[in-house]
Amino acid sequence: MRTMLRLLQFGIFILGMGLVSGCLDLPEAAPYQVPEELDQKIYDTNEKGINLIQEGRYEEAIASLEESIGYVYEVDPELEQLDREKRVPALLDAPFNNLSWAYHDMGDYEKALAYADKSMLMLPNDDVESVNRANALYGLNRIDEALSSYEEAIRLNSRNPEANYGIGMIKIDRGDYADALKRFNNYLKEYPADGDAAAMRVYTLLRLDRGDVAQEYADNFMERYSDAYEGTWAKGAYIEETAEYDEIAKFYEDVAALYPSEWLAHRKLGQIYYEYGEYEAALKLFQGLTVQFPEEPELDEWLIRVYGALGDMEGAEGVYTGSDDPHRLLMVMGQFYLDQGHYMKAVSFFGAEIVNNPANQNGYAKKLQALSWGKRYARCAEFGAQVLEALVPVSADIPWYTGWCEMELGNDEAAAKHFRQATEIDPDDYEAWSNLALTQLKLGNEAEARKYSERALEIYDNDSTATYVKDTLNSYSEPLGTRIKQFFKDNYLYGKDAAKLERSLEKLDTPGLTGSEIAAIIDQAKQPEDRFTFLIYGDLYDQLTGVGESDITYTDMGDISYFKIDGFSETTDDQFTRLVDDISSPEEKTLVLDLRGNGGGLTESANNILDLLLPELVTSTLIYRDGTSYSYYSDPDQISFRSIAVFVDENSASAAELLTLGLKTYGDRVTVIGRTTFGKGVGQLVFEDKRHKVMLYAVNHYWNVMQNNITDTRIVPDIKVTGNQLESFMNKVPEVPAP
């Protein structure tokens, strides 16, 4: 799942704990004799590490604990390569367990688990070690193993509060609220004033339809612990789950007034304003808090979030540039640019976060998301593969976005591998299951496609991708001709006379039709003047669907960046984007797009190129037979050239004309050079059956650019060229207006 339960914001991981020192009362191996000097050094550096962890100074803590471990290895060198259980004094074990704790709190769960596992090899083990190992496993999303480790801690100490809390959180995730309630009750026996656990108890009671008990408990908790802000958490949880905005806001306004010096109380109020869309109120609050809490590191993060919600680019950037610690703001600034549609700026901030904090896997996931949303699919797929090679992903988003980008590139086998990995990390990720089903459908693995689509629909029965896969598979029981007939009736642009179209397609119901027979029926059914509806089958199908050469040829001519685009396939836009991204100082160069002889292709591919070159606007609109429409949009990200020249001729058609007209209509300093274009203002929808090697292209929409369609008018160039030599066209480029 890609969202977290709101009430879990304080989470289990604030409860991490370690073995404090060699003074714990644990049995030791009799033969061990730790020299007094080393004993003291191990104790002191371990104790220092614990104190630093509690202060949040993790890097210093790690350095101190690693020093402690160095002394441990002086005592027993065998421990450095330990791969089997061994009894050791608790003093020698402690720094390993505490180092696991430190890495866990830093978010580096792999290292946390590695040190926890090593600690577990040093016998005897206790419940605290099991909890630390469970915390690391939980962070790695290895939930079943985490649960087993928490349960082992309970076996060793039934009253262990952290183990009970951890089990409670897992049970909530699994919907077992009765057991979760039991676990939180156990935790609260040890820490009755813990506001976070009290809030979780309220939450589970509400899920068990015990609202009266939840309300009474929340009221009593607040009354009992009224001397501390934490005493309001249970009541806040109850109100957030049961009340409307006005009551919720009033409660937290009263709490903030009651605890004026408590930053968390004010932050919570601002968070409520923000979550309910009261952005001006949130901004006013957080701006006021800069005077009261000038050293609070979270304040800048919240200001940037609020400015982002208000679309205030200048405000957010001002907070970032004015920060004393901009490294803390890399993630929130990346998210700001992501939300504003400036995807490549977001990529740079998430990339900086990865360099600054490589243990933060959210940085990798967010960079992949930004690359995907910015339609940099090849870069996304390559980066995702590198990440998955280098680390064990905690978040399903890392393989999910990698798989999505591979799928956009047409690499369905690679996509399937990554979507499957996402389901292993998060078995409830219905989007991963449905896209895994889609890749299997495209690969012709029908049994797997059906299984995975059913799994997705079990989790979320309205998933459109899984529904499409299921419906497509169900249609396979019908003859090929019948399916083509239905597709043509549903989508053919010129098929308004339903009765006539039905009669012309009747023969498609005949079982066992060959590709040539189906093609002949389609040719008879389509409009005589329609040259863009046709069937491909047999050897021609193999030729067209095989791995072909690139649609693009790029030449760097110094001040001119020349692109010859032969067609618009599934990957043309990404090829173009990758090449353009690598051009240095494009604003100082002229972009030449040579679309001569380009008969078109995928409308989406042409629109994605427009997206890259234009500011935020509607690039084109598709209009269907029934009058419905679909619009393509460009985002605020834009690569600007000094000027643009587009070469066209009488064979430039369809998507090539769309790209030309879009640039000419919306772009600055765009000049069309050549001869009048073909005039094909329509697009096609494709039906494909891999098993029968059949592909039907059916005209199913008109396209407009700012209400203009070129079917009758065509595109007339600004500068005419009569010859066909490239040199004749290039000679006209100096006539293109410069800024």
N, C-alpha and C positions, 0 to 999 in steps of 0.2 A: 504494500500500500504506500501511496506517496504522501499521505498526511498523517500527522500524529494526533492522538487524543489530547484535546486541549488541557485537560486537568493533569496531564502527566508532565507539565512543564518543569517541575522540580526534580522529577525522575528518581530512579533508584540510585543512580550513580553518585549522588551526593553522599551516599551512605558508605562509601568505600572505607575500609579500615585495614590496618596492618598489624603485624606482630611488633610490639614496641621495642623489645630488646631481649637480651639473653637472661633477663631476670624472671621470665615467665616460668611458672612451676610445671615444667615438663620433664619426663624421664630422659636421661641422657645415656649415651653409650659409655660404659665404664672405662674403656681403654683411653678415651680422649683426655689429653692434657693440653689445655690451651695456655700458652705462655701468658703471664700476667700482663705484660706490655701490650701484646696483640689483643688480649681480651678487652683491655680498656679502649684501645683504638677502634675495635669493631663496635663496641658499645657506643662510644662517643659519636662516631660518624653515622651510625644507624639512627641514634637519637636525634642528631642534627637533621638528618634527612626527613624524619617524621615531622619535626617542627616546621621545616620548610614546606612540606606538602600541605600541612594545615594552614600555612600562610598563602598558599597558592603559588609559591615560587618553585615551580616544578623542575625547571632545568637545573637550578642549584641543588634541589633535592636529589635529582638523578646523579649529579656529579658526586655528592656526598655518599650516596648509597653505593655507587660504583667503587668509590674508594674503600668503603667498608667491605665490599665483596673481594677487592684485591687483598685485603688483610685476611679474609676467610681462606683464600687460596694459598696464602703463606702457611696457614695452619694445616690445611689438608689439600695439597695440589690435585689429588684425585677428583675433587669436587668440580674442577674446571671442565672436565669432559664427562661428567657423571651421566650415565645412561641406564642406571638401575637403582633400585631403592637401597638406601643406606641410612643407618641410624647415626644421627649427629646431635650435638647439643643444640638447644633452641637458639642460642646466641648465633650460631653459624647459619642457621636457616633464615633468621629474621630479615636480613637485608634483601634477600631474594623476593620474599613475599611483599616487602614494602616497596621494592622497585616495581613489582607488578602493579601495586596500588597507584604509584606515581604515573606510570605509563597509561594506566586506565583513565585516570582523571585528565590526562592530556589528550585522550581520544585515540591513542595508539594501541588498539586492542590486540594486535598481533604480538607486539612485544610484551604487553601485559600478560597474555596467555603463556608466552614462552617462559617468562620468569615464574609465573604461577605453577606451570608444569614442573619446572626444575625444583621449586620449593616443595612440591608434592612428592618428589623423589627422596627428600630428606625426612626420614622418619624420626619420631612419630608425627603424624599430621593431626591438626585439630580443626574445629569448625570454622575458625577465622580464615584459614588457608582455603578451605572449600568455598567460602563465600567469595573471596577474592578471585578464585578461578572461575566461579560462576559469573561474576560481574564481567570478566573479560569475555567469556563465551557469549553472554547476553549482548555485549557490545558488538561482537562479530555476527550477531543474528543467528547463532547456533543455539536456538532456543531449547530444543529437547535436551541437549547436553548441559545447558545452563541449569535447567530444571533439575536434572539428576544431581548436579553438583550442589545446588541449594538443598535438595533433599538429603544429601550426604551430610551436609552441615547440621541439619535438623536431627539426623540420626546420632550425630556426635554430641549435639546440645540442643534439645528440643525447644529451648527458650531463646535460641539465637535470634535476635530481632531482625538483623539484616537479611538472614535467610528467609524468615517469614515474609518480610517486605518484598523480597525478590520474587518469591513464589506468588504472592498476591498480585504483583504486577503482571506476571505471565498469565495467571488465571483470568485477569480482566481482559487481556488481549484475546483469550480463548473463549470468553463469554461465560466462564464458570464463576459467576458472581458469588455464589454461596461459599465456595471454598476461598475465594478472594477475601470475603468478609471475615472468615475465620482467621485468615493469616494476618490481616490488618489488626484484628482484635488482639492477637498474640503479640504483635509488635507494640501496640499501644499499652499493653500490660507493663512492658519494660520502659517505654518512653511515652507516658500518657499525655505530655504537653506538646508532642510533635504535631505541628499544624499541618504538615504535608500528609502524614498518615491519617490524620483526622479528616482531611478533605477527601482522601481516597475512601475512607469508611463511609462518608456521606454519599459519595458517588455510587458505591456498590449497593448501599441500601436503596437508593433511588432506582437502580437497575433491577432490584428485587421487588419493586413496587411497595416498598416500606417507607413511603414518604413521611408519615407521621413520626416514625422513629428517627428518621434522618433529621427532620426539623427540630425535634426535641433535643437530640444529641448536639446539633450545631448550636442551638441556643445555649445549652448548658456549657458547652466547651468555651463559647465566647465569654460567658459570665465567669467561668472558673479561671480563665487565663486572660482576663481583661487588662492586666498590667503589661501585656506584650502584644505587638502587632500580629504575631503569629497566631494569637488566640482568635483572630477574625477569619482565619483561612477556611475553617469548616463552614461557617455561616456564608462566607463568600461563595464557596462551592455550591451550597444549597441554592442560593439565590440565582446564581448563574444558570443553573439547570432548570429552575422552575419559574423564574420571573421574566418580565419584559424589560426592554432597555431602560426605561425611565427609572424603574425600581432598582435595577442593577447599578446604574450610574449614581443614583442617590446614595445607595449603600456605600459605594467606594469613595464618594465625595465626603461622606461623614467619617469614614475610616481615615482618610488622608488628613482631615481636620483634627481628628482625635490623636493622631500620631504625626505631628508636623515635622519632626526631625527624622522620621523613618523614610529613607529613600524608596524602599520597596513598596510602601503604601502609595506614594505618589506615582511610581512607575506603573503600578497596577491600575490606577485610575486612568493614566494616559493610555495604557494598553486597551482598556475598555472603550475609551473614546475612539481609538484607532480601529479596533475590530468591528465596531458598529458604524463605521463610516463618518464619525464626527471629527473630521480631520482638522478643521479650524480650531476646535476646542482642544484637541490633542497638541497642536502646534503652540497655542497660547500657553498651555500648561508646561510643556517641556522647555519652551523659551524662558518662562519664569523660573524654572528649576535650575537654570544655568547660574543664577545668582546664589541660590541656596545650596546647591551641590556642585560647585565648579570643578571638583576633582573626580566626580563620578564618571567612570569610563563608559558606562552604558548610555549615557545621556546623548552623546553624539550619534550613536547608532540609531536611537529612537528619532532624533531630529531628522536624520537622513531618510528613514522609513516614511515619516510623515510628509516630508517634502516630496518624496517619490509619489505618495498617494495623491498629493495635490498637483503633481506634474511640474513642480518647481525645480527645474534643472539648476538654475543659478543658486538657489538656496542650498540644495544638497551638496553641490560642488564647493560652495563656500564653507560649509561645515568641514568637509574633508580637507581642503587646503589649509584651513585654520587650526586643524587638530595638532596637538602636541605628540600624538602617537598614531599616525595614519595607518600603520600596519594593522592596528586593531580594526580598522574600518574597511579592509579590503573586501571582505565577504559582503558586507552590507552595501558597499558601493557597487560591487558586481551585480548584486540583486537589483539595485536601483536602476542601473543601465539595462539590465535584462527586462525589467518591467516596462521601461520606457521605449523598448524596441531598438536600442542601440547595442546590438548583440556583440559586435566586435570589440567595443569598449568593455563590455561585460567580460568577454574572453580574456582581455588583458588583465583585468583585476583578479579574476579567478586564477589565472596563471601566476600572478604575483603571490596570491595566497598559497598556492602549491609550493612555490619556492620558499616562502616565509614559514610555512607550517605544513610540511609534507605529510604529517600524520593525520591531517584533517581530510578525510575522504570526501567530505561534502564539497570541498574545493574541486576535486576531480569530477564529481557528478555534475556540479553546476557549470563547469567549463564545457563538458559534453553537451549539456542542455543548451547552452548559449550557441555552441557551434551548430547544433541541430536546428534550433530556431532560426539561426542566421543562414540556414541552407548551405552550410559548409560541410556537406555530407562526407566527402572523402577525408578531409582533415579530421572530422569527428570520428570516423571509423578507424583511421590510423592511430589517433591519440587513444581511443578506447582500447584498442588492441595492445598498445604499449602499457597502459595502466593495468590491464588485466594480466599481462605477463609479469608485471613487477610486484603486484600485491594481491592479497586475498580480499576481494570486495566485501564490505559490510553492507553497503547500500545496494539494493536491487537496481537503482537508477543507473549505476555505472554500466552493467551489461545491457540494461534496457535501452539506453540511448545509443550505445554502440550497435546493438542489434537493429534499432530503428534506422540508423544512418546506413548500415549495410543493406537493409531492405530498400531504402530509397535509391541506392546505387544498383539495385538489381541482383545483389549477392545474397540470394535467399538461403543458401546452405550456411554461410557465415552468420547471417541474421538469426537463423534457427538455433544455432549453437549458443548465441548470446541470450536470446529470449529464454532458452531452457535454463541457462545459468541464473537468470533473474528469478525464475520460478523456484529454483532450489534455495535461493536466499530468502525469498518471500513467497511461500506457497499460496498466499491469498492475493497475489498481484494478478487480477483478472486481465489487465491490459497485456501483461507478458504472456499469459495463456492464450489470449485471443490472437495476438500477433504471431505467436508460435504456430497456432492453428493455420493462420493465413499463409505463412511460409511453407508449411507442409502441403497445403492445397496447391500452391504455385509449383511446388516440387513434384506434385503428383502422388504424394503419400496420403491417400484418402483416409485410411483407417486412423492414422495419427491425427490428421486434420479434424476428423470427427471427434476423437477422444479429447483433444485439447479444447475444441470449441465448446463441448459439453462441460468441461471443467470450468471454463471461463463463465459460462452461463449459470452454473451452480453458484458461483460467487456473486455475480451481478447479472441478473436476467435481462437487462436492457442493453448489454454491450453490443454495439452495432456491428463491430468487426466479426465477433463470434457468430452473431445472427446471420451475417452475410455468408460466412463459411458454411454454416449449417444449411441454409437455404440452397446454396450452390450445390452442396453434396446431395441434398435431397432431389435436386433437379436432374442429377446424373442418371436416375432411374428411367428418365424419359429418353426417347430416341434423339440423336443429335439434331436431326431436321426439325423436330418439334421445339427444341430449345432455341434454335436459331430463329424459328418463326416467331416465338414469343418475344425474344429480344428485339427483333426487327419491328414488330407491332408496337412495342412499348417505347421505342426510341427513335424511329425514323422520322426526321424532321418534316418530310413532305408527305407523311401518311395520315393526313387529316380525314380523308374519306376511308373510314374504318372498314366499311363493308367491301369496298373495292379492293382494299389492301388484303383483307382476309381471303377473298377469292383468288387473288394472284399468288397467295402463299400456300394454298391448300395442299399442293403436291409435296410440301416439306414434311407432311405427316406420314409420308410413305416410308416404311422401315428400310434400312440398309442403303440409303442414298450415298453415292460417291461424292467426293469433293467437287468434281466437274459438274455433276447433276445439280448439286446445291447452288453452285455458282451461276448456272444457267437460269434457275428459278429466281434468284436474287436479281439478275440482270433484267428479267422480264418484269419484276415487281417494282423496281425503282423507277423514278421519273426519267424520261428519255434524256433530258438535259443534264442529269446528275452524273458527273464524271468522277465523283469522289466517294461513291459507295461501291465496294467491290469485295470479293472473297479471295483470300490467299490460301492455298492448300498444297499438299505434297512437297515436291522438291523446292518449290519457291518458298514455302513456309520454312523449310530447313535453312535456306539461304538467308532469309530475312531475320530469323530468330537466332542464328548462330552468332558467335563472337565476331563482331565486325571491327573495322578500323575507327579511329576517332573521327567525329564529325567536324573537328576544329583543327585548323592549322594556324599557328601563331608565329609572327615574325616581328622581332624588335628592330625597328628602323630608326632608332635614335629618338627623334622628337615625335615619331609616329608609331603607335602600337597597332599593328595590322592583324586582323582576325578574318580568316576565310571560314565561314560556317556553311556546311553543305546540307545540313538538315537539323531537325530538333528531335533527338531521341531522349530516352529516359535519363541519360547522363550528360547531355550536351550542356545544360545549365551549370552542372557542377564542374565540368571541364573548364568552361569559360570563367567561372568564379575563381577557381584555383589559379588560373593564369593571370587574371586581373589582380588578384590579391598580391601577387608577387611583383607587380609593376611598381617601381619606385617613383615617387612624385608624379602620379597620374595627372594632377591638376596642371602640370606643365607640358602635357603631351596631347596630341590629337589621337582620338580613337577612331580607327577605320574598321567598320563591319562590312565585309564583302558577302552579300546575300545573293549574288547573281547565281541563277540556276537552282536556288534553294526552293524546293517545292513545298516546304512546310514540315509538319510533324506534330509533335505534342504541343498543344496550346499551353499547358502548364510550364513546359520548359521555356518557351518564349516569355511568358509572364514572369518567371523567376529571373530571367536576365533583365527585364524591365525593373524588377524589384531592386536589383543590384545598382542600377544606374540612375534611378529616379528617387525623389523624396517621397514622403508619406502621402499617398493618394490612391484612388481606384485606377488600376492600370488598364483593366478591360472588364467588360460584362458579357457573359454568355446568356443568350435568350433561347429558351426551348419551345417546343411545339405548342405546349399548353399555356405559354405566356410567362411562365416562371423564369427567374433569372438567377445567376450566380456571379458574384463579382470577385475579381482578384485584386489584392491590395499590395502595395509596397510599404515597407516599414521605414522608419526614420533613417536607418543606416543607408548611406549612399556613397558610392565612389564617383567622384567628380573628375572629369577630364576638361582640358582647356576648351576643346570643341570635339564634335562627333561628326563623322562623315559615314553615310550608309550607301553602299553600292547596290543597285538593283537593276533587274532587266525584266523582259517579258515573261521569264520563267520563275520569277520570285513570287511565291504564292503563300496563301494561308498563314501559318505561324510566322513566316518571314515577313509578310505584310503587316501582321499584328505588331511585331517588334518594330518595324519601320515606322508605322503610324503612331505607336505609343511614344517613341522617342521624339518624333517630329511634333506631336501634339503637346507633350509635357516637358520635354527637355530644353535646355538652354544651348544655343549655338549648335543646332543640329541641321545638317544639310544633306539632302537626298540627291545622289548623283547617279545618272545612268539613263534608263528608259522606263516607260510606263509599265507598271507591274501587271500581273495576271488578272487580279481581281477575284480572289476567292475569300469571301468574308464568312465562310462557314467552317465548322470543325466537326470532327468525327468522334464517335465512341466505338470502342473495340470490344468484340466478343472473341474470346480465345478458348479453344479446347486442345490442350496439349496431347491428349491421348489420340485424337483423330487428326492432329496436325492441321487444324483449321483456324483461320483468323478472319473475322468479318469486320471490315471498316464501314460503318454506317454514319452518314451525315446526320447529326442530331442537334446542332445548335448553330445560330448565328452568333457572331461576336461583334461588339461595338467598342470603340475607343471614344469616350466623351460623345456618345450618341451617333458616332460616325461609323458606317459600314461601307466597305469598298467594293461590294459585289458588283455594283453597276458603274461606279465612278473610277475604281482602281486608284493607284497612287501615281501621281505625276511628279517626276523629279524636279528639283530646283535647278539643277544643272544637267543638261542633256549631253550624252555621249553616244555616238553612233557605232563605234567599233567594239570589238570584244577583247582586245588586248588589255591586260592589267595596267600597262603603262599609260594607256589612254585615260583610264579612270584616275590613276594616281596623279597624273598631271593636273587634274582639277582640284586636288586637295588643297593646294595653296589658296584657292579661291574661297575656302570655307572661312566664314567670319571668325575672328579671334576676339577675345574679350578686350 
